[in-house]
Amino acid sequence: MSTILLTTTLLGPVNVKQVDAEASSYKFDFGNESVVPGYIGVSAAEGYTKIKGYGFNTPDKMKNVKSSGIGVNRDAVQFITSGTKSTNTFNIDLPNGLYEVTVTLGDTVKASVAAEEVYQIMNMTGNNPTDKFQIPITDGQLNLLVTAGEAGTAYTLSSLEIKQLSEEPVTNRTVYIGGDSTVCNFYPLMTSERGGWGQMLFRYIKKDTFQLRNMATAGQASRGFRNDGQLEAIANYIKPGDYFILQLGINDTHPKSTITEEEFKFNMRDMIQKVKATGATVILATPQGLASDFNEYGIHSSENKFYRGTILDLAREEGTHLVDLNILSSAYYTSIGPEATSALFLADGLHPTREGAKELARIVVEDLGNQGIDGF
């Protein structure tokens, strides 16, 4: 078995050592500033060796950079090459098992985290954003990189914490989420002004039953989610007992979109069938409408938007569960009236505020529970 690093024994500037193989948690401080106590320092020039058990696979494609954070986050390393299949990874030898990986980036416009050649976290933004994910290790090594979320921007890594959860390399029961900017995560996760309902779902699900993996991204449509790596990441890990909640249609119907209703249905059906083939359960959701979708009688209705009819057809034809969030949210908005509804949206009337996203997440989970879906 490869050497493993015990993070609590290395303090100050990097002195690479061979250490305890029984460690169950590891902390790395990236960049060339002084190392925070309790962390292992890793500069951009630190190449992987089997003796150390960690390092960059191609250090010539890394560089040290500043970061505007404090402590462990005042510096970072920048990945020069990009892409989920890139070999420009940070490698750490780990015993096979299930791990929780907490990632903090440097100064970031938009960047995603990949490991084992698939996406793990989508489109983190802001300075020193933090997020985490579970990953099963089956080949004795974690290979991780930060990759571009927006072309032309830097993608950097400031610190990394890895904690072993189990010796069994199987993820905990998981709710995977696909969608667009009304669903996705915004950073900082716990204080962002705007939110997606997938980001807020943690407030209402049973945390001892599920972990959440929100793979939704702003601007996403069915073609991109299917073809550009997000579905691939879900299909790589999803298993019987897991759920995949999918809400798309807003960007597919944007005036600049080239996606026809026929293609939308094809893309959605293909994703449904690929996930069903794993033994996991698919749940389709229809998008909510606009803040302004009130009639003269104070009734909110947006039934004909965003290919809703096609989503209903797919749920019936493929035998999936359905959360008709369009109808359910309209009923809620009608009950609170136009003024209170407007307060749950940003100025554009489409994207929810953090509070608006909380209400949508609550409605989703309540409806899943009302349908008697196991675990909700």
NORHU-V929640 format. One line per field, one symbol per residue. ss: DSSP state (a for helix, b for strand, c for the rest). psi: psi as a letter, one per 30 degrees, with the letter a starting at -180 (. if undefined). burial: b if it has 24 or more other C-alpha atoms within 12 Angstrom, else e. Layout:
# NORHU-V929640
ss=???
psi=???
burial=???
This chain:
# NORHU-V929640
ss=ccccccaaacccccccccccccccbbbbbbcccccccccbbbccccbcbccccbbbccaaabbbbbccccaaacbbbbbccccccccccbbbbcccbbbbbbbbccbbbbbbbbbccbbbbbbbbbbccbbbbbbbbcccbbbbbbbbcccccccbbcbbbbbbbbcccccccbbbbbcccccccccccccccbccaaaaaaacccccccbbbbcccccccaaaaaaccaaaaaaaacccccbbbbccccccccccccccaaaaaaaaaaaaaaaaccccbbbbbccccccccbcccccbcccccccaaaaaaaaaaaccbbbcaaaaaaaaaaaaaaaaaaccbccccccbbaaaaaaaaaaaaaaaaacccccc
psi=klklkjfffklalkjklkakfgkgkkkkjkaglkkkkflkkjlffjlklfeegllkeiffgllkllkgalbfgfllkkkellkfgkgilkkkkkkkaklkkkkklbkkekklklkhglkekkikllkhkklllkkkkfggkkjklklkfkkflkjlkelkkkkkelfkikklkkjkkkaaffflkkkkefgkelllfeefffffljffellkjjglkkgkleeeeefgfeeeeefffklkflkjkkjlfeffgkffkgjleeeeeeeeeeeeeeeeffflkkjkkkklalfghkafggkkkhfglhheeeeeeeeeefhllkjifeeeeeeeeeffleeeeefgllffgekkleeeeeeeeeeeeeeeeffgkkf.
burial=ebbbbbbeebeeebebeeeeeeebbbbbbbbbbbbbebbbbbbbbbbbebebbbbbbbbebbbbbbbeeeebbbbbbbbbbbbbebbbbbbbbbbbbbbbbbbbbbbbbbbbbbbbbbbbbbbbbbbbbbbbbbbbbeebbbbbbbbbbeeeebbbbbbbbbbbbeeeebbbbbbbbbbbbbbbbbbbbeeeebbbbbbbbbbbbeeeebbbbbbbbbbbbbbbbbeebbbbbbbbbbbebbbbbbbbbbbbbeeeeebebeebbebbbebbbbbbeeebbbbbbbbbbbbbbbeeeeebbbbebbbbbbbbebbeebebbbbbbbbbbbbbbbeebbeebbbbbbeeebbbbbbbbbbbbbbbbbbbeeeeeebb
